[in-house]
Amino acid sequence: MPKTPHMSRREFVAVVAAATGTVMGATIGLPAIGYLIAPALTKASADAWIPAGPVDNFPAGVPTLFNFNRTKVNGWETTVNSYGVYIIRNEDGSIVALSNKCTHLSCRVNWAPDAEAYICPCHDAYFNIDGQIIKGPQPRPLDPYETKVEENILYIHFVES
Ligand code: FES
């Protein structure tokens, strides 16, 4: 007569306890792991159209500074960065938007009406109203932003760098 497998009561209880522990661990542990790693899987939006307000808010021929903030989520780290854009509405209706970040070492340039130039306070870089280099150590003109107008609202195309 063949021998039948036999499990003692003690072995049966141990197997059931192990199985119950495994199920309970998975039930509690998997959502917790998902919660903890979810921020790392989140991708921040790379670009956006930023509303700058009615076009009429920007006087023709005068560089006007517009500031906005962008929140960047990188894993568990959230950073709020501020950006400045000089907006120039030309007489012909065209609009130019220039970053106020100096292309040398990223200080903020300021429009100086008397000099008719954007001047960087850090190392004395000068840019003309179109953002082109007048003098200084900067390697390139001010960075332009793409713009669009919809229903009289000006939008700046922000691209995360
Ligand atoms: S950062 Fe502007 S000139 Fe150096």
Residues whose N, C-alpha, C, O or C-beta is under 5 A from the ligand:
A	BS01	FES	C102 H104 L105 S106 C107 C120 C122 H123 D124 A125
